[in-house]
Amino acid sequence: MDKAYILSLIENALDTLVPESTMPYKALFSAARYSLLGGGKRIRPLLLIATVASLNGDINRAITSACALEMVHTYSMIHDDLPCMDDDDFRRNKPTLHKAFPEAHAVLAGDFLLTHAFLAIASDALLDDETKVKLISILARNSGSEGMIAGQIMDIEAENQTPTIHNIEMIHKYKTGQLITAAVTMGCVIANGTDTEMQLLCHYGDAIGLAFQITDDVLDVTNSQQKHGKSISSDAVNNKTTYATLLGIDVARAKAHALIESAKDALHRLERPSPLLQEIADSIRNRNH
Amino acid sequence: MDKAYILSLIENALDTLVPESTMPYKALFSAARYSLLGGGKRIRPLLLIATVASLNGDINRAITSACALEMVHTYSMIHDDLPCMDDDDFRRNKPTLHKAFPEAHAVLAGDFLLTHAFLAIASDALLDDETKVKLISILARNSGSEGMIAGQIMDIEAENQTPTIHNIEMIHKYKTGQLITAAVTMGCVIANGTDTEMQLLCHYGDAIGLAFQITDDVLDVTNSQQKHGKSISSDAVNNKTTYATLLGIDVARAKAHALIESAKDALHRLERPSPLLQEIADSIRNRNH
């Protein structure tokens, strides 16, 4: 299963699920598409589809759910960038949504993408109702109060404090990790994975999720605005303690490396080889933007 | 079926579905509960449960969905009150959420309530998966780009213009009406209503939804801050054309009256009498806050 091919499936499906629209909703769809289709690594949808492929499932049944996951990720970025949150002006090398559109449109486009994610899964003609309900539950739980939003609140409350490494790991686990874990869990549900497969893939998801965030912390310190595609070191501006500022860049990099090895160990214990999941793990370790 | 009894069921269920929480999520739940449990007329959940009762359905199967609908309504109020949207300081006779908590908490509490609404329906042990998927679809569609959020975008884009009565009705239909219609439609699904019942109840829902918004426009002009429970005439401050400012208060009142009569006509064509749905219609016509 070729990564470039899967990425093209994702881009086409996103374009179809959130199409250009005519009046009177034109502004809403334009704003949503500005952020949703504006590039991005597509890590989460790629992971979901790669998980289904690794379990020999039908990837056609995974595409809409993968896009729903990307909609949820995109909405969280839009709201996270708002002036009252991280107040970021750039993302993916272009102005954030509230800089390119009125701020109200950014709030509403975020709300729309979150809502539309659940509608997309509920409307997926290739899935039975039992599967849809499971997927909606995972997506809501891992992006809500037991996942991403809880992590965002913890993150805000930790600002201007000096959290411990344990606090930072908890924030990462919730704010970023739970949605990455959702990708593999949803993939397991779509492909009817066994309990053992679910456990191994969840370990893989948890490990690469934390590694992803640690490398993000490292990049936030080391990279230029141009390379990273968002304002340089907004964490530093916000006086935020991160893995990289607390332990130093070398220790943080070593930790990310160990997590990626652990994730790949879990993959090796699956029955079928999963070169794409391995490639994704390696790409997180090696990423420079 | 007694209105006060149903209201107590709703309050208890909301309190259970969004409970007091301990750290680390405490601030998220506190903020959500501040708005969700802070009073309110509970029109939408009441309508949903009254619809199920009118069709002789089991109201126990309706309570969680009714609360989910109220969560979606509450999130929309929280985001609508934000400085970049309507910039309202008071609602339900107390400071709006972004005045009582940091603005970031208001954004996230809104996001949480929207997410949690879908989780609540997906987790409802009294409903089968087919019903859950139908309910989630209606809620997402009517609160999203084919409903409430579309109406909010239209509303924003209409500011500082002079819209026609047709434009204003469209905005009302989407911004407010679609979620009220969702209440009766979801009720029909839970009670397995016939197509004819669905049509009659949708007509009822559409009519009282528009009447509700027209009386809101009238109250926005006529009432004091104390009675109405939110900042006086934020529409006037925002230079917004409404039913009441365009046609005058008397014509607007007459229109609301005619809509309520039409809604009650639809009820009379149902097989069973539905005193509570009639009472809700009358309460919209007679409301003074």
Contacts between the chains, C-beta under 8 A, distances in Angstrom:
chain1	res1	chain2	res2	distance
A	21	B	145	7.9
A	24	B	150	6.9
A	24	B	153	7.5
A	24	B	154	4.9
A	24	B	157	7.6
A	24	B	170	7.0
A	25	B	145	5.8
A	25	B	150	4.8
A	25	B	153	6.4
A	25	B	154	7.8
A	27	B	153	5.5
A	27	B	157	6.2
A	28	B	145	6.2
A	28	B	149	6.5
A	28	B	150	6.3
A	28	B	153	4.5
A	29	B	145	7.2
A	75	B	111	7.8
A	76	B	111	8.0
A	79	B	107	5.6
A	79	B	108	7.6
A	79	B	111	6.4
A	82	B	104	8.0
A	82	B	107	6.4
A	84	B	98	7.9
A	84	B	102	7.4
A	84	B	103	3.7
A	84	B	104	5.0
A	84	B	106	8.0
A	84	B	107	6.3
A	85	B	104	5.0
A	85	B	107	6.6
A	98	B	84	7.9
A	102	B	84	7.4
A	102	B	156	7.5
A	103	B	84	3.7
A	104	B	82	8.0
A	104	B	84	4.9
A	104	B	85	5.0
A	104	B	156	5.5
A	105	B	153	7.2
A	105	B	156	7.6
A	107	B	79	5.6
A	107	B	82	6.4
A	107	B	84	6.4
A	107	B	85	6.6
A	107	B	107	7.2
A	108	B	79	7.6
A	108	B	149	5.5
A	108	B	152	5.7
A	108	B	153	5.9
A	108	B	156	7.9
A	110	B	111	7.7
A	111	B	75	7.8
A	111	B	76	8.0
A	111	B	79	6.3
A	111	B	110	7.6
A	111	B	111	7.8
A	111	B	114	6.7
A	111	B	149	5.7
A	112	B	144	5.9
A	112	B	145	5.7
A	112	B	149	4.9
A	114	B	111	6.7
A	114	B	114	5.9
A	114	B	115	6.7
A	115	B	114	6.7
A	115	B	140	5.2
A	115	B	143	5.9
A	115	B	144	3.9
A	115	B	145	7.7
A	115	B	149	6.8
A	116	B	140	7.2
A	116	B	144	5.7
A	116	B	145	6.5
A	118	B	118	4.8
A	118	B	136	5.9
A	118	B	140	4.8
A	119	B	136	7.8
A	119	B	137	6.4
A	119	B	140	3.7
A	119	B	141	6.0
A	119	B	144	6.2
A	122	B	133	5.2
A	122	B	136	4.8
A	122	B	137	4.4
A	122	B	140	6.5
A	123	B	137	6.5
A	129	B	129	4.0
A	129	B	130	4.9
A	129	B	132	7.3
A	129	B	133	4.8
A	130	B	129	4.9
A	132	B	129	7.4
A	132	B	133	5.2
A	133	B	122	5.2
A	133	B	129	4.8
A	133	B	132	5.2
A	133	B	133	6.5
A	136	B	118	5.9
A	136	B	119	7.8
A	136	B	122	4.8
A	136	B	136	6.2
A	137	B	119	6.4
A	137	B	122	4.4
A	137	B	123	6.5
A	140	B	115	5.2
A	140	B	116	7.2
A	140	B	118	4.8
A	140	B	119	3.7
A	140	B	122	6.5
A	141	B	119	6.0
A	143	B	115	5.9
A	144	B	112	5.9
A	144	B	115	3.9
A	144	B	116	5.7
A	144	B	119	6.2
A	145	B	21	7.9
A	145	B	25	5.8
A	145	B	28	6.2
A	145	B	29	7.2
A	145	B	112	5.7
A	145	B	115	7.7
A	145	B	116	6.5
A	149	B	28	6.5
A	149	B	108	5.5
A	149	B	111	5.7
A	149	B	112	4.9
A	149	B	115	6.7
A	150	B	24	7.0
A	150	B	25	4.8
A	150	B	28	6.3
A	152	B	108	5.7
A	153	B	24	7.5
A	153	B	25	6.4
A	153	B	27	5.5
A	153	B	28	4.5
A	153	B	105	7.2
A	153	B	108	5.9
A	154	B	24	4.9
A	154	B	25	7.8
A	156	B	102	7.5
A	156	B	104	5.5
A	156	B	105	7.6
A	156	B	108	7.9
A	157	B	24	7.7
A	157	B	27	6.2
A	170	B	24	7.0
